[in-house]
């Protein structure tokens, strides 16, 4: 396996212990650890008593450590502090490496894949120990992809795709088993382990049957309510509230595309121009225009076809200098136009002249 050397180096780093392990605050745990029963230990720390030595080794907790307040405690007490603070199981070195470096499931045989509109999809939503969640999941992602599995991981969310329903189910079960062996706790309320062709992930509805991605309805409703509330306040709002609106729009970029940034530019500039985050101001005409644009068009651009490619019906060319401009649009018959700038137009910026040349071409060809 190509990743064996890298994982071995991670193992060597994990084996190192930091004798000066310090915690910002140390509170004595009431009662003695030995007096606790097996059920009490699992209820308090989510681990059995026999598993504590492995956890202490995996977390590199020394036999003794000193806290910032000067208190000295044993490594076992330190481990109890960590587990009580986070109340979540962390992955031990043995289970983590065994789940990564062994290929027990036949689902992880290397094979070729292709993605099409009829692909079956699965969704994995997992949680792990906070300090190692993202790094550990990235190792899982690398391992799964090396085995030929089409999978994507974003922070603590995962998503996989397969061509066949049965194969997708096998891969889902194998991935679930790997996460369990490594000590991860999956969120069963959000996880979708049964392959399907339509699911919500990261605020987007992924439909492999139709080949579309769509902004989920709750996000559309939230943005619409935000716009309505801004209009109801007579366009007087704080920079924080305006930034929230632009953030909701820009987050739709995977579906809406570049228009999400183009049609929020004035709102972003207005947000950056204020001195205080909570200071209120009235929106200018450009921001109001952008606001109404999204109010009228959000529902019409909330769906994107990933497999549809439309060939352009016409091409437009334009050039603008300091004194004149020329444009051309190729239709069934080419339309070519040119003109000299008025003195007032010559004094405007080069960006304005370039855009004016395009508008001039559209108006000329439409009028012809």
LINNOR-V752174 format. One record per pair of residues at least 4 apart in sequence whose ideal C-beta (glycine too) atoms are under 6 Angstrom apart, sorted by the first residue. I is the first residue (numbers start at 1). J is the second residue. Records with the same first field share a line. If there is no record, write none. Layout:
I = J / J
//
This chain:
3 = 7
14 = 93
17 = 60 / 62
18 = 60
19 = 62
21 = 62 / 65
22 = 68
23 = 67
24 = 68
26 = 67 / 71
29 = 80
31 = 35
36 = 40 / 41
41 = 45 / 49
45 = 83
46 = 89
47 = 51
51 = 55
54 = 92
55 = 59
56 = 61 / 75 / 79
58 = 92 / 93
61 = 75 / 78 / 79
62 = 75
63 = 75
65 = 78
66 = 72
67 = 71
73 = 77 / 78
80 = 84
88 = 129
89 = 183
90 = 129
91 = 96 / 182 / 183
95 = 181 / 182 / 183
96 = 182
97 = 101
98 = 102
99 = 178 / 181 / 182
100 = 143
103 = 108
105 = 174
107 = 170 / 171 / 174
108 = 147
110 = 147 / 148
111 = 148
113 = 150
115 = 119
117 = 211 / 307
119 = 161 / 163 / 208
120 = 162 / 165 / 168 / 195
121 = 161 / 208
122 = 160 / 168 / 172 / 195
123 = 159 / 192 / 199 / 201
124 = 158
125 = 157 / 187 / 190 / 191
126 = 156 / 179 / 184 / 186
127 = 156 / 185 / 187
128 = 133 / 184
132 = 136
133 = 156
134 = 155
137 = 153
141 = 153
144 = 149 / 151
149 = 171
150 = 161
151 = 160
152 = 159
153 = 158
159 = 201
162 = 167 / 168 / 171
165 = 195
168 = 195
169 = 195
172 = 193
179 = 184
186 = 191
187 = 191
192 = 199
197 = 208 / 209
198 = 207
199 = 206
200 = 205 / 216
201 = 206
203 = 216 / 219
204 = 213
205 = 214 / 216
206 = 213
207 = 212
211 = 306 / 307
212 = 303 / 305
213 = 255 / 304
214 = 302 / 303
215 = 219 / 220 / 252 / 255 / 302
220 = 302
223 = 248
226 = 245
227 = 291 / 295
230 = 237
233 = 237
235 = 282 / 283 / 288
236 = 280 / 282
237 = 241 / 242
238 = 278 / 280
239 = 271 / 274 / 277
240 = 277 / 278
242 = 267 / 271
243 = 271
246 = 264 / 267 / 268
249 = 260 / 264 / 294
250 = 260
252 = 256 / 260
253 = 260
255 = 304
256 = 260 / 301
258 = 262
259 = 263
263 = 290 / 293
264 = 268
266 = 286 / 287 / 290
267 = 287 / 290
270 = 287
274 = 279
283 = 287 / 288
293 = 297
294 = 298
297 = 301
314 = 329 / 330 / 331
315 = 330
316 = 329
317 = 328
318 = 327 / 357 / 358 / 361
319 = 326
320 = 325 / 353 / 354 / 357
323 = 341
324 = 340
325 = 357
326 = 338
327 = 337 / 357 / 361
328 = 336
329 = 335 / 361 / 365
330 = 334
335 = 365
337 = 361 / 364
341 = 345 / 346
348 = 352
352 = 356
362 = 366
//
